[in-house]
Amino acid sequence: MSISSLMGSSRVALTAYQTAIATTSKNISNVGNPDYVRRRADVGSLINPSSGLGFHEADTVERIESGFIQRQLWYKTQFLGRYETDEQIYSQIETLFNEPSNSGLSSMMSEFWNSWNDLANDPESSTARAIVKDKANLMTNTFNQLSVDLNTMASEVGNDISDTVDQVNKLLQEIKTINETMSSNYSYDLADARDAAISSLSKFMNIEVSENKDHVVSITTGGNILVPLVNNDFVNELVVTIPRYQEYDSVNVSFSEGGSINAISGGTLGSLIEVQNESIPKYIDDLDNLAVAIATEVNYAHKNGYNLNDQTGLNFFDPETDGAGGFKVDSGIMSDPGLIATSSAPGEAGNGDVANNISELQNGYNIGDAKFSDYYNTLVSEVGSKVQEAQFLRISQEMVVSSIQNHRDSISGVSLDEEMSNLIKYEQAYQAASRMISVADELVQAVLNLI
């Protein structure tokens, strides 16, 4: 080998191992970065004379990853995001009902019915009448508060949807921008940033990801529906509309470039949309139905009775009650408990038949095929079941995601011990290449001295 060839080969080796050292050092500096995918220098390609000294990262440095494992992680993360959000929201709703407790609606209804039973035993007692009025007021106030709380919860979830959509749109724009850059200037750092954005997006909604030979990703949502979200420079952003003209703010989510919103079923956003547009409205409707049923049945029985003044045909609850939010005791009863009807016949102040009939309403099947208490308990149990189901699914999915994440880290994660070993190896090789240049230089000097 000529001196010039030795010098050239040594320079190539020097640059090659310098690249390997830089790659390994970058791995070490990102040992705690969850979004970083480790790289490995292809020394064979780096020292190939055909490479010259102009190295291209994609040709000489390998990004250690498994596309299949990464896509599996994105796919499973959407379920974890949904179950976590389900558990959080349904737990909050369960807290609103505050059952079982002495201040919950179940307890308030029991005390209301029991107060009528006490009044039936002593129809002429002003104290018993005052207690009926007070217990009725406490019960209706509890209905009112639950209605306010559920509607407030719906409004808060609506705001969460709006905030989540903003985050989704930012991620879609970020991925689109990286796509545009990657198509002409491929970079592993950009690939890491794009994967991190896709990982965040998968927590928010269900997505499917594919990548073409030019390293441009396409993202869709909805499985068989396949609504395109990102493709080259195309972005299909989400649009949120919250009408403010009604008590319950029904949030409408749509795609700016078309697509069925039913496509969004996973992730935080899928959970929020279902809770806001389906679950909470059902709970509000159920509570409204219960309030109207109690008001209707009690008023019917009460209007057929007589009070201490032998008046009849009076309502106990406000006859305009159309839901839990407007449920209240009739203003006349609130002002004068003596107007409460207890007797089934005029002139019989000690007759407590009507009061007893109202008390017995709690045991009748007056709302569908259920008792008032059973109807309400079913509602509360449904919420509780949602919490338990979400908690179970969240724990199970955490284990699945953790397993896939560990598998992904075993492939793409940085091992400090391995990288330090490689660093020592590459530094020694670099020093050897440097020594070869020094030897070549000494040979040149020796030849020149002979001339």
C-alpha positions in Angstrom: 0.0 0.0 0.0 1.4 3.4 -0.9 1.8 6.1 1.6 -0.9 8.2 0.0 -3.3 5.3 0.2 -2.4 4.7 3.8 -3.0 8.4 4.5 -6.4 8.4 2.7 -7.6 5.2 4.3 -6.6 6.5 7.7 -8.4 9.7 7.1 -11.6 7.8 6.2 -11.3 5.6 9.2 -10.7 8.7 11.4 -13.8 10.4 10.1 -15.8 7.1 10.4 -15.0 6.5 14.0 -15.5 10.2 14.8 -19.1 9.7 13.5 -19.4 6.5 15.5 -18.2 8.3 18.7 -20.6 11.2 18.0 -23.5 8.8 17.5 -22.7 6.9 20.7 -22.3 10.1 22.6 -25.7 11.3 21.4 -27.2 8.0 22.6 -25.7 8.5 26.0 -26.9 12.0 26.3 -30.5 10.9 25.5 -30.5 7.9 27.9 -33.5 9.4 29.8 -35.4 10.7 26.8 -38.5 8.5 26.2 -39.0 9.9 22.7 -35.5 9.1 21.6 -34.7 6.1 19.4 -31.1 4.9 19.7 -28.8 5.0 16.7 -26.0 2.7 15.7 -23.2 3.7 13.3 -22.6 1.3 10.4 -18.8 1.4 10.6 -18.6 -0.9 7.5 -20.3 1.7 5.4 -18.4 4.5 7.0 -15.0 3.2 6.1 -15.9 2.0 2.6 -13.7 4.0 0.3 -16.7 4.5 -2.1 -18.3 6.6 0.6 -15.7 9.3 0.4 -15.9 11.7 3.2 -19.5 12.9 2.6 -21.6 10.7 4.9 -25.4 10.7 4.9 -27.0 9.8 8.2 -29.6 7.5 6.7 -26.9 5.5 4.8 -24.3 5.3 7.5 -26.3 5.4 10.8 -29.1 3.1 11.6 -32.1 4.0 13.6 -32.9 1.0 15.8 -36.6 0.5 15.8 -39.4 -2.0 15.1 -42.2 -0.4 13.1 -44.6 -3.2 14.1 -44.0 -2.7 17.8 -44.3 1.0 17.5 -47.6 0.8 15.7 -48.8 -1.7 18.3 -47.9 0.8 21.0 -49.9 3.5 19.3 -52.8 1.2 18.8 -53.0 0.1 22.4 -52.4 3.6 23.8 -55.7 4.8 22.4 -57.6 2.3 24.6 -55.5 3.3 27.7 -56.3 7.0 27.0 -60.0 6.2 26.8 -60.2 4.0 29.9 -58.2 6.5 32.0 -60.6 9.3 31.0 -63.7 7.1 31.5 -62.5 6.3 35.0 -61.8 9.9 35.9 -65.1 11.3 34.6 -67.4 8.6 35.9 -65.7 8.8 39.3 -66.5 12.5 39.3 -70.1 11.8 38.4 -70.3 9.1 41.1 -69.1 11.7 43.6 -71.9 14.0 42.6 -74.6 11.5 43.6 -72.8 11.0 46.9 -74.3 7.5 47.5 -74.6 6.0 50.0 -74.7 8.8 52.5 -77.0 10.6 54.9 -77.1 13.6 52.5 -77.7 11.7 49.3 -80.9 11.7 47.3 -81.7 8.2 48.4 -81.7 9.2 52.0 -83.7 12.4 51.3 -86.4 10.4 49.5 -86.7 7.9 52.4 -87.0 10.7 54.9 -89.7 12.3 52.8 -91.8 9.2 52.5 -91.3 8.4 56.2 -92.4 11.9 57.2 -95.8 11.2 55.5 -96.1 8.0 57.5 -95.5 9.9 60.7 -98.1 12.5 59.6 -100.6 9.7 58.9 -100.3 8.6 62.5 -101.0 12.1 63.8 -102.8 14.0 61.0 -103.6 17.1 63.1 -100.1 17.6 64.4 -98.6 21.0 63.2 -95.1 19.7 64.0 -95.6 16.6 61.7 -96.9 18.8 58.9 -93.9 21.2 59.2 -91.6 18.1 59.1 -93.3 16.9 55.9 -92.8 20.3 54.3 -89.2 20.5 55.4 -88.4 17.0 54.2 -90.0 17.7 50.9 -88.0 20.9 50.6 -84.8 19.1 51.3 -85.6 16.4 48.8 -86.4 18.9 46.0 -83.3 20.9 46.8 -81.2 17.8 46.4 -82.9 17.1 43.1 -82.1 20.7 42.1 -78.5 20.5 43.1 -77.9 17.2 41.3 -79.4 18.7 38.2 -77.1 21.7 38.4 -74.1 19.5 39.1 -74.8 17.3 36.1 -75.3 20.2 33.8 -72.2 21.9 35.1 -70.3 18.6 34.6 -71.6 18.5 31.0 -70.3 22.0 30.5 -66.9 21.2 31.9 -66.6 18.1 29.7 -67.6 20.3 26.8 -64.7 22.6 27.6 -62.4 19.6 27.9 -63.5 18.5 24.4 -62.7 21.9 23.1 -59.2 21.9 24.7 -58.5 18.4 23.6 -59.5 19.3 20.0 -57.1 22.2 20.1 -54.3 19.9 21.2 -55.2 17.4 18.5 -55.1 20.1 15.8 -51.7 21.3 17.0 -50.3 17.8 16.8 -51.8 17.3 13.3 -50.2 20.5 12.1 -46.9 19.5 13.7 -46.9 16.1 12.0 -47.8 17.8 8.7 -44.9 20.2 9.0 -42.5 17.5 9.8 -43.8 15.5 6.8 -43.0 18.4 4.5 -39.5 18.6 5.8 -38.8 14.9 5.9 -39.8 14.4 2.2 -36.8 16.5 1.2 -34.5 16.4 4.2 -34.7 13.2 6.2 -33.5 13.4 9.7 -33.6 11.0 12.6 -34.2 13.9 15.0 -37.3 14.8 13.0 -38.4 11.2 12.9 -38.1 11.1 16.7 -40.1 14.3 17.0 -42.8 13.0 14.6 -43.1 9.7 16.5 -43.5 11.6 19.8 -46.3 13.7 18.2 -48.0 10.6 16.9 -47.7 9.0 20.4 -49.4 12.0 21.9 -52.1 11.9 19.3 -52.7 8.2 19.9 -53.5 9.1 23.6 -56.2 11.5 22.4 -57.9 9.4 19.6 -57.8 6.2 17.7 -55.5 6.4 14.7 -53.9 4.2 12.0 -50.4 5.2 10.8 -48.6 4.2 7.6 -45.3 5.4 6.1 -44.2 5.5 2.4 -40.8 5.0 0.9 -40.2 8.8 1.1 -40.6 8.7 4.9 -43.9 10.6 4.7 -46.6 9.3 7.1 -50.3 9.1 6.5 -52.7 9.1 9.5 -56.3 8.0 9.4 -59.0 7.4 12.1 -62.1 5.2 12.3 -61.0 1.8 11.1 -63.4 0.9 8.3 -64.6 4.5 8.1 -61.0 5.7 7.5 -61.2 9.4 7.9 -57.9 10.9 6.6 -56.2 13.2 9.1 -52.7 13.8 7.7 -51.2 12.9 4.3 -48.3 14.9 2.9 -49.4 18.5 3.2 -53.1 17.6 3.8 -54.6 18.1 7.3 -58.2 17.4 8.3 -58.6 19.4 11.5 -61.4 18.9 14.0 -64.0 21.7 14.5 -65.9 22.1 17.8 -69.3 23.9 18.0 -70.9 24.5 21.4 -74.4 26.0 21.2 -75.2 28.4 24.1 -79.0 28.8 23.6 -80.0 25.8 25.7 -79.5 24.7 29.3 -77.6 21.6 28.2 -74.6 22.5 26.0 -74.5 19.8 23.4 -71.0 19.8 21.9 -70.8 19.0 18.2 -67.4 17.9 16.8 -66.8 17.6 13.0 -64.0 17.5 10.5 -63.0 20.6 8.6 -62.5 18.5 5.4 -65.2 16.0 5.9 -65.6 12.7 7.7 -68.0 11.0 10.1 -67.4 12.0 13.8 -68.4 8.4 14.6 -64.9 7.6 13.5 -63.6 8.9 16.8 -64.1 6.1 19.3 -60.9 5.8 21.2 -58.6 7.9 23.3 -59.4 10.8 25.6 -61.5 12.5 22.9 -63.6 9.4 22.2 -64.4 9.1 25.9 -65.2 12.8 26.3 -67.6 12.8 23.3 -69.5 9.8 24.5 -69.8 11.0 28.0 -70.9 14.5 27.0 -73.3 13.5 24.2 -74.7 10.2 25.6 -74.0 9.3 29.2 -74.6 12.6 31.0 -77.8 13.4 29.0 -79.1 10.0 30.0 -78.4 10.6 33.7 -80.1 14.0 33.4 -83.1 12.5 31.7 -83.4 9.7 34.3 -83.3 12.2 37.1 -85.8 14.5 35.4 -88.2 11.5 34.9 -87.9 10.5 38.5 -88.7 14.1 39.7 -91.7 14.4 37.4 -93.0 11.0 38.4 -92.8 11.8 42.1 -94.4 15.2 41.6 -97.2 13.7 39.5 -98.0 10.8 41.8 -97.9 12.8 45.0 -100.0 15.6 43.5 -102.6 13.2 42.2 -103.0 11.7 45.7 -102.9 15.0 47.5 -105.5 16.7 45.3 -108.0 13.9 46.3 -107.5 14.7 50.0 -108.7 17.3 52.4 -106.7 19.5 54.7 -107.5 20.9 58.1 -109.7 23.5 56.5 -111.6 20.9 54.4 -110.0 22.3 51.3 -109.3 19.8 48.5 -107.9 19.8 44.9 -104.6 21.4 46.1 -101.2 20.4 44.7 -98.4 19.5 47.0 -95.6 20.0 44.5 -95.4 22.8 41.9 -97.6 21.4 39.1 -95.3 23.0 36.5 -92.4 20.6 37.5 -90.9 19.4 34.2 -87.6 18.1 35.5 -85.2 17.8 38.5 -84.0 21.4 38.0 -87.4 22.9 38.6 -88.7 20.5 41.1 -90.1 22.3 44.1 -92.8 22.3 46.8 -95.9 24.3 45.9 -95.6 27.9 47.2 -98.8 27.6 49.2 -97.6 24.5 51.1 -94.3 26.2 51.8 -96.1 29.2 53.3 -98.7 27.2 55.3 -98.1 23.5 56.1 -101.7 23.5 57.4 -102.8 23.3 53.7 -101.3 19.7 53.5 -104.1 17.3 52.8 -104.2 14.2 55.0 -107.9 13.1 55.1 -109.9 11.2 52.6 -113.2 12.9 53.7 -114.2 16.4 54.7 -114.8 17.1 58.4 -112.5 14.3 59.5 -109.3 16.0 60.7 -108.1 12.9 62.3 -108.4 10.9 59.2 -104.9 10.1 57.8 -105.8 7.9 54.9 -104.4 10.3 52.2 -101.2 10.8 54.1 -100.8 7.0 54.4 -101.6 6.6 50.7 -98.8 9.1 49.8 -96.4 7.3 52.2 -97.2 4.0 50.4 -96.3 5.5 47.0 -92.7 4.5 47.8 -93.7 0.9 47.6 -95.6 1.1 44.4 -94.4 0.6 40.9 -95.0 4.1 39.8 -92.2 4.8 37.3 -92.2 2.3 34.5 -92.0 -1.1 36.2 -89.9 0.1 39.1 -90.3 1.7 42.5 -89.0 5.2 42.9 -86.1 4.0 45.1 -85.3 1.1 42.7 -85.3 3.4 39.7 -82.9 5.8 41.4 -80.7 3.0 42.7 -80.5 1.6 39.2 -79.2 5.0 38.0 -76.6 5.2 40.7 -75.6 1.5 40.2 -75.1 2.2 36.5 -72.7 5.0 37.2 -70.9 2.8 39.8 -70.6 0.0 37.3 -69.1 2.4 34.8 -66.4 3.4 37.3 -65.6 -0.2 38.2 -65.5 -1.3 34.5 -63.3 1.6 33.5 -61.0 1.0 36.5 -60.6 -2.7 35.5 -60.0 -1.9 31.9 -57.6 0.8 32.7 -55.5 -1.5 34.9 -55.5 -4.2 32.3 -54.6 -1.9 29.5 -51.8 -0.3 31.6 -50.3 -3.8 31.8 -50.6 -4.3 28.1 -49.1 -0.9 27.2 -46.3 -1.4 29.7 -45.4 -4.7 28.2 -45.3 -3.3 24.7 -43.4 -0.3 25.9 -40.8 -2.5 27.6 -40.5 -4.5 24.4 -40.1 -1.3 22.4 -37.5 0.0 24.9 -35.5 -3.2 24.7 -35.1 -2.5 21.0 -35.1 1.3 20.7 -34.1 2.3 24.2 -30.6 3.3 25.2 -28.5 1.0 27.4 -25.9 3.0 29.2 -23.6 0.0 29.7 -23.7 -1.0 26.1 -23.1 2.5 24.9 -20.2 3.1 27.2 -18.6 -0.2 26.0 -19.1 1.0 22.4 -17.7 4.4 23.2 -14.5 2.9 24.6 -14.2 0.6 21.5 -14.7 3.5 19.0 -12.3 5.8 20.9 -9.6 3.2 20.7 -10.3 2.7 17.0 -10.2 6.5 16.5 -6.8 6.6 18.3 -5.5 3.8 16.2 -6.6 5.6 13.0 -5.0 8.8 14.3 -1.8 6.9 15.0 -1.9 5.5 11.4 -2.0 9.1 10.1 0.9 10.0 12.4 2.9 7.0 11.0 2.1 8.0 7.4 3.2 11.5 8.2 6.5 10.2 9.7 7.0 8.0 6.6 6.5 11.1 4.3 9.0 13.1 6.4 11.5 10.2 6.2 11.1 10.0 2.4 11.5 13.8 2.1 14.7 13.7 4.2 16.2 11.1 1.8 15.7 13.4 -1.1 
